[in-house]
Amino acid sequence: MGIKILSPDVEMVMDLAENLCDEDIVECELFGCSPMEACMQALIKTDQDVCWMAMRNDVPLCMWGVHKESPPVMLGKMFKTSGRVWMLMSKNVSKTDKFTILRESLKWVEVFNTHYDLLFNIADSKRKGIKKFLKFAGFDTLDFTEPPYSTDHIYFVRCNPRDNVIH
């Protein structure tokens, strides 16, 4: 049976939170929340916030979305709109499912970038394949070496090619 993409409910989110991969648990801690808090925040929709979940045989594989951020300022420029993209993945995802999900996620990045002029977030630099995926998805990585930023993390951004800078 193939992967289904659904709008998540509380039960699906709780199942995913209890089975997050180690890298995503670290990223949750980076943002100061537990896996359950991070997953549940995705259900609280405001303005243009959206989230989706991939499931196989009623088992959550991953959840992803975009969260509207204000003020939309990055690298000294103000953008009309900005969104923090994210993905939380289960430790039970097979290599085949992971490949399918990451390949399909490129389409979602394109959709999100039609709604937001700037997409960004932070990732654990020890995560296997993250730099390759970010490059493949059209993101630029930012190299912050000054404290309090750590080289253990990758800061990444993607701008919509439209005229998106206000100032």
C-alpha positions as CSV (number, residue, x, y, z in Angstrom):
1,M,0.0,0.0,0.0
2,G,1.3,3.5,-0.9
3,I,1.9,6.5,1.3
4,K,-1.2,8.6,2.1
5,I,-0.9,12.4,2.6
6,L,-3.5,13.6,5.2
7,S,-4.3,16.5,7.4
8,P,-3.2,15.2,10.8
9,D,-5.4,14.8,13.9
10,V,-4.4,14.6,17.5
11,E,-4.0,10.8,17.6
12,M,-1.7,10.8,14.5
13,V,0.4,13.6,16.0
14,M,0.7,11.8,19.4
15,D,1.8,8.6,17.6
16,L,4.5,10.5,15.6
17,A,5.7,12.4,18.7
18,E,6.3,9.1,20.6
19,N,8.4,7.8,17.7
20,L,10.4,10.7,16.5
21,C,13.9,10.1,15.1
22,D,16.8,11.1,17.3
23,E,17.8,14.0,15.0
24,D,14.3,15.5,15.3
25,I,14.3,15.1,19.1
26,V,17.6,17.1,19.1
27,E,16.0,19.8,16.9
28,C,12.9,20.0,19.2
29,E,15.3,20.6,22.2
30,L,17.1,23.3,20.1
31,F,13.8,25.2,19.9
32,G,13.1,24.6,23.6
33,C,10.3,22.1,23.4
34,S,9.6,18.4,23.8
35,P,8.7,16.2,20.8
36,M,5.1,16.2,21.9
37,E,5.0,20.0,22.2
38,A,6.6,20.4,18.8
39,C,4.2,18.0,17.1
40,M,1.1,19.5,18.8
41,Q,2.1,23.0,17.9
42,A,1.6,22.0,14.3
43,L,-2.1,21.5,14.9
44,I,-2.6,25.1,16.0
45,K,-3.2,26.8,12.7
46,T,-3.0,30.6,12.5
47,D,-3.2,32.7,9.4
48,Q,-1.5,30.7,6.6
49,D,0.1,28.0,8.8
50,V,-0.4,24.6,7.3
51,C,0.8,21.0,8.0
52,W,0.4,17.6,6.5
53,M,1.3,14.1,7.5
54,A,2.5,11.1,5.5
55,M,1.1,7.7,6.6
56,R,1.6,4.1,5.5
57,N,-0.8,1.4,6.8
58,D,-2.1,3.9,9.4
59,V,1.4,4.5,10.8
60,P,2.7,8.1,10.8
61,L,5.9,8.5,8.9
62,C,6.5,12.2,9.0
63,M,4.8,15.6,9.3
64,W,5.8,18.8,7.6
65,G,4.5,22.3,7.1
66,V,5.3,26.0,7.2
67,H,4.7,28.5,9.9
68,K,4.2,32.2,9.1
69,E,6.8,34.4,10.8
70,S,6.7,38.0,11.7
71,P,8.5,40.3,11.2
72,P,9.8,38.8,7.9
73,V,13.4,40.0,8.2
74,M,16.5,38.0,7.2
75,L,20.0,39.1,6.4
76,G,19.1,42.8,6.9
77,K,16.3,42.7,4.3
78,M,12.6,42.9,5.0
79,F,10.5,40.5,2.9
80,K,6.8,40.8,2.2
81,T,6.1,37.4,3.8
82,S,8.3,34.7,5.4
83,G,7.7,31.2,6.6
84,R,9.6,28.8,8.7
85,V,9.5,25.4,7.0
86,W,9.8,22.2,9.1
87,M,9.6,18.5,8.9
88,L,9.5,15.9,11.8
89,M,10.2,12.3,10.9
90,S,9.5,9.0,12.6
91,K,12.4,6.7,13.5
92,N,10.4,3.9,11.8
93,V,10.7,5.3,8.3
94,S,12.2,2.9,5.8
95,K,14.9,4.0,3.4
96,T,12.5,3.6,0.5
97,D,9.8,5.7,2.3
98,K,12.4,8.3,3.2
99,F,13.5,8.6,-0.4
100,T,9.9,9.0,-1.6
101,I,9.0,11.6,1.1
102,L,12.1,13.7,0.4
103,R,11.6,13.6,-3.3
104,E,8.0,14.6,-3.0
105,S,8.9,17.3,-0.5
106,L,10.4,19.3,-3.3
107,K,6.9,19.9,-4.6
108,W,5.8,21.2,-1.2
109,V,8.8,23.5,-1.0
110,E,7.7,25.0,-4.4
111,V,4.1,25.4,-3.2
112,F,5.2,27.0,0.1
113,N,7.5,29.4,-1.8
114,T,4.5,30.6,-3.8
115,H,2.9,31.8,-0.6
116,Y,6.0,33.0,1.2
117,D,8.7,35.2,-0.3
118,L,11.3,33.8,2.2
119,L,11.5,30.3,3.5
120,F,14.0,29.5,6.3
121,N,14.8,27.3,9.3
122,I,17.7,25.7,11.2
123,A,18.8,22.0,11.1
124,D,21.3,19.8,12.9
125,S,24.4,19.7,10.8
126,K,25.1,16.1,11.9
127,R,22.0,15.0,10.1
128,K,22.9,12.7,7.2
129,G,22.2,14.1,3.8
130,I,20.7,17.5,5.0
131,K,23.2,19.6,3.1
132,K,22.6,17.6,-0.1
133,F,18.8,17.9,0.3
134,L,18.9,21.6,1.0
135,K,20.9,22.3,-2.1
136,F,18.7,20.0,-4.2
137,A,15.6,21.9,-2.8
138,G,17.0,25.3,-3.8
139,F,18.0,26.5,-0.3
140,D,21.1,28.5,0.5
141,T,22.9,27.6,3.7
142,L,24.2,30.5,5.8
143,D,27.5,30.2,7.6
144,F,27.3,31.9,11.0
145,T,30.6,31.4,12.9
146,E,30.0,34.1,15.5
147,P,28.7,33.2,19.0
148,P,26.0,32.5,20.0
149,Y,25.6,30.5,16.7
150,S,27.1,27.1,16.6
151,T,28.7,25.2,13.8
152,D,26.6,22.2,14.9
153,H,23.6,23.8,13.1
154,I,22.8,24.7,9.5
155,Y,20.9,27.9,8.9
156,F,19.1,27.8,5.6
157,V,17.0,30.1,3.4
158,R,15.3,30.2,0.1
159,C,13.9,33.3,-1.5
160,N,11.1,33.5,-4.1
161,P,12.6,34.9,-7.3
162,R,9.9,37.5,-7.5
163,D,10.6,41.1,-6.4
164,N,10.2,40.3,-2.8
165,V,12.3,42.8,-0.8
166,I,10.5,45.7,0.7
167,H,13.6,47.4,2.2
